[in-house]
Amino acid sequence: MNYSLSFPGRIIFGAGTVKDLPGLIPADSRVLLVTGSHAEKDGLLEFMQQLLIGFEAVSVCGIESEPPLSEVDKLIQAGRYSSSTAIVAIGGGSVIDAAKTAAALIPLEGMTADYFYDRLQIQGKGLFFAALPTTAGTGAEITPNAVLTDTKVSIKKSIRHQGMFADVAIIDPELTYSCPPALTAASGLDAFTQAVESYISKGANTVSRLLAGKAASLLMANIVQACKAPLDAAARSAMAEGSMLGAMAFTQSGLGAVHGLAHPIGGKLKIAHGLCCAILLLPVLKANRPSCRQHFKELAQLCGFDSADDFLAGIADIEKKLNIPDTFKKFGLDEEHFDFILKNCRSGSMQKNPRKFNNPELLEILKGLC
């Protein structure tokens, strides 16, 4: 088996490591600090501004979830106006994806839509970029792509380029302590889904499976406790590490049909990505199982189960404890949405799925979720 591996320039994990950030940013940088909407209220914005006191810095606080193209345009304009040479993003996946894209595009011509619709192409490395996640979920700090949404037409897809890898990714579990239970559950199940899909992906290799297996076991064993006891340092650390390892895995392997379907469903019904993946996970895994029995069995054992049936039952039990719906009924999924979903689900993720689903097979899954 031949494979190559690509990761951010430097990955730092551990409690308190956010304080290492200033020494990792190039001297004399003009920093654009990008944070989530709650950063000002919970004191994170002030903390980061103090941490970056040695740099000329401009702050943009508040990025919409499932980031629209307009949010990235806002950052591009701010970065160009302030002549920023570095971007620091601290927040959830939406914050990091928006900032990551801005870091790539600020030195170039055009705006986000030009690259989203392939009218222009990213050329090489953009600004210095540091990513610090405040959720254990998307793994956006590890990946060379950003999931964005054109809200005008409900299209959600990725902008991708090897130059979009972060120069520095700092995964400090203490930054996740203030993440509320519902978001901890949704983002954690997104991370778990990524680990599972990476393990059974057609693009998996020896290294990615080692990472994905460890990620899945950490996440599955700790997600309920992290939701129940948000200040449990051990559970938070395990979740943060599991999310990081899973992202390191799927960056190499690709994902699968859960993510292929989640983007059009989430875009059309305005459902948060992590919750969308959580609802899709079990039905898609059951449909995939005949095509990856050996890897499914291995993953079940890595997660502490004797059989694939027990593994699926364990996932169902966790989702029940975390109050995850088992269908999209409450969100209004209907047959009128199926054509849009089928037309927009054939992404790179779907191509890496272990089973090649035809449209009638996907329709059966969707009908069961209405």
N, C-alpha and C positions, 0 to 999 in steps of 0.2 A: 504494500500500500504506500503510495506517495502522497505527501501532503505538506503544505507550508502553513505557518502560523503567524498571525498579525495581532498585535495588541497596542494599547496606548504606549507612549514613550516611557512612562513610569507609572506604576500602580502602587499605591500606599494604602495599607489596611491597618486599622487599629483605633482603639479609643483614644481620643485626644489628638489625633494626627492632623486635625484641621489647623493646628497651630504651626505646622511645618510649612504651610502655604507660602508665606512671604519670602522665605529663602529659596523657593523654587521658581519664582517669577523673575524673568530677566530684569536686571537693574535698569533703572530709568524708564521703565514701561509706563505708558499711559493706559490705565486699566478701565475697562467697562465692566462694572459689577452688575450681574443680572440675578435677581432673586424672585421668589414666589410672592404671591399676594399677601401671605400672612407674615412675611419676614419682618415688616415694620412693627406689627402688633406684638409679636412674640420676642422681640429684641434681637433677632438674628441679623437684621440689617445693620443695626448699630454695632453689634459685635464684629461683623465683617468689615465695616468701615474703619473701626479701630485697628483691626488686624492689618489692614492695608494702609495704615496711616503714613507709611514711608513712600507711598506711590501717589502720583496724581491720578485721582480716580473719579469717575462719574458713575452714578447708580441709576439703574432702571428697575423699579420694584413692581412686580405684578405681571405675570404672563398667564394668559388664558390656558385652560386645559385643552388637550387635543389641539395644539397651537395652530391657529389660522395663519395663512400667509401674511396677513396684515401685521401680526405680532412680530414676525421676523423682520418685515420691512421697517417697523418701528426701531428695532435694534440696529439694523443696518444704517439707518439715518442717524441715530444717536452716535454710533461708532465712527461714521465718516465725519460728522460735524465736529466731534471732539478729538479727531485724529488718534483714536485709540490704537494701541499696538498690541494689546493683550485683552482677553476676555476671561473673567472668572464667573462661573455659573454655579449657584448653590440653590438647590431646590429639587423638585420631583422631575420625572422624565420630561414633562412638557417644557419646563424651564431649561433643562440641559439641551434638549433637542433644538429649541428655538435659538439658544445662544451658540450652540455648535454650528448651526447653519450660518448665523450671522458672522461668526469667526471666519468661516470659509469664504463668504461672499463680500465682506466689507472691502477687501483690496481689489475686487473685480468690478466690472461694469454691470449694469442692470440691477434688477430687483428679484425677489424670491420667485415670482411666477415664471420668470425666464428660465430658471433652472428646474423648477418643479415640472414644467412642461417641455423640458429638453430643447428649448430654443437657444440656450447657451449652455456651455459645459464648464464645470469646475476645472481649473487648471492648477494643479499642484497644491502646496500647503498654504493655508491662510494665516491668520493671526495666531499668536501663542494662545492656547486654550487650556484652562484648568476646570475640571468638573468635580463637584462635590455633591453627591446625592443626599437628600433628606428623607428618602423613602427606600425601603428594601424591595425593589420591584422591577423597574423597567430595564435596568442595566445600561441605561443610555450613556453613562460615563465611560463605558468600555467600548462601545460600538462606533463604526465609521459611517453611520447613517443617522438620519433624523426623520421621524414620522410627522408629517405636517398635513393640514387639512385645507382644501379649498372649500370654504363654507358655502359659496355661491352654488356649487353643484354637488355638494356632499361627497367629494372625492378625497379619500385619505390614502396617501402613499408616501414612500420614502424618497428623500434625496440622499444619494450615496456617493462617497468617494474616499479612497484610502487616505487622502490628506485630511479627512475630517476626524481621524483619531485624536483624542485629547493628548496634549503633551504631558499632562499630569492628571491622574485620576486619584482623588483622595476619598477613601471609603471609611468614614469615621462613624461607628455605630451610635455614638452619642448624639449625632445630628438627627437620628430617627426617633428619639425618645418622645418628641412632641407630636409625632404622627398619630392621628386619632384612630380608634379601632377599625372603623369601616374602611378607611384608606389603607391601614395596615393589612387588612384582610384582602382587599382587592389587589393591591400592589404585590402582596406576598403570593397570591395565587397566580398572578401574571408571571412572577419569577419562577414559581413551581412549574407552570405550563411551559415556560421557555426551557427549563432543565429537562423536562420529560420529552418535549418535542425534539430537542437537540440530541438526546440519547438515541431516539429511534429514527432520526433523520437519515435520508439516503446520502447526505453529505457528511455524516459523522466519520470520525477517525479515532485512532487509539487515544490521543490526548483529549479530544473533545468529550469522549465518553467517560474518561476518568474524571474530568471536571464536572460533567453533567450529572453523573451518578452521585458524586459527593454533594453537589448542590441540591439535588432532589431530596436526598436523605436529610440534610440539614433543615431545609425548608419545611418538609412534611412533619418533622419531629417538633418544630418550634413555633409554627404559625399560630396555633390556637393559644398557646401561652403568651406570645407577644401581643396578641389582641386582648387577652384577659388581664395581663399585668404589664402595661406599657413601659414601666420602669425596671423590668426584669433585665438586668444587664446581660446575662448569659443568653437569654432568648433573643434579645435585640442583636447581639453580636453574631449569633448563629444565622439569623435572618439576613443581616447585612452581608456576611461572608457567603451565604448560599446564593444570594442575588448576584454578587460579584462573580462567583465561580460559574454560575449558569450563563451569565453574559459572556464570560471568556469562552465558554463552550459554544454557544450558538453563533457567536461571531465567526467561528471557524466552520461550523456545520450547516448553518441555516436552521430554519424552524419547520413548520408544517401546516396542516390544514386548519388548525384552530386559529392561527394568526392570519392565514389567507382569508378565512371567513370573517374574522373579527373586524378587520378594517372596513369593509363595506357595510357590515351590520352596524357597527359603532358609528360610522359616518352618517348613515341614513337615519338611525333612530336616536342619535345623540346620547349614546351610552358610553360611559367611561371605559377605556380600553381594558383595564384590569378586570372589571366586572364582566365585560363581554367575553373575555377569554375564560373566566371561571365558569360561566354558564355553558360555554361550548365544550369545555374540556372532556367531560365524561362521555357524551354521545360520540364525539370524534374519536376518542381513544377506543371505544367499543367497536367502532367501524374499522379502525386501523388494525386492531389486534390480530386478525388472521394473516396480515402481511408482515408482521414483525414479532412472531411468537417468541423466538429465542431472546431477542433484545428486551422484549416486554417482561419475560420471566427474570432476566438478569436484573432489570431495574427494580422489579418487585422485591427481589431478595436484598438488593442494596438498601432498600427503604424499610427492611425488617419484616417482610411478608413471605409466607411460605408459597404463595401461588399468585398468579395474575388476578384471579377472582378476588382474593383477599385484598390485593392492592387496590383494585377498583372500588371495593367496599370501603376501604380505608379513606380513599379520596371522597367518596360520597358522604361518609361520616363527618369529615372535616368541613365540607361545604355546608352540611346541615347545621353544624355547630356555629358556623360563621354567617348563617342566615343568607346563603347564596340561593337565589331562585333557580329552579331547575328548567325553566323555560323563559322565553322572551315575551310571554303573554302580557305582562303588566307594562311592557314598553311599546306594545302595539305592533309587534311583528305580524305581518299578514302576507298572503300569497301575492299581493300586489307589489311587494318588495322583492320577490324572488328573482325577477329578471335582472334588476339592478345588481343584486348580490352576485348572481352567476357571472355577469359581464365583468365584474370588478374584483373577483376573488382569485383570478389566475396569476397571482404574484409569484415572486421567487420563493416565498414560503411554501406555497401550494406545490411548486415543482419539486421541493425537497421532501414532501410527505412520502412516507413509505408505501402508501397505496395510491395508485393513480385513479382518483375519483372521476367518474363521468358525471355529466349534469343530472341524469336521473338519480344517481346515488346521492349527490349533494342535496337534491330536492327532498329525498326521503329524510335526511338529517334535519333539514329546515322545517319540514312539515311537523316533525316531532317536537319542535321547539316553539310552535305557535300556541 
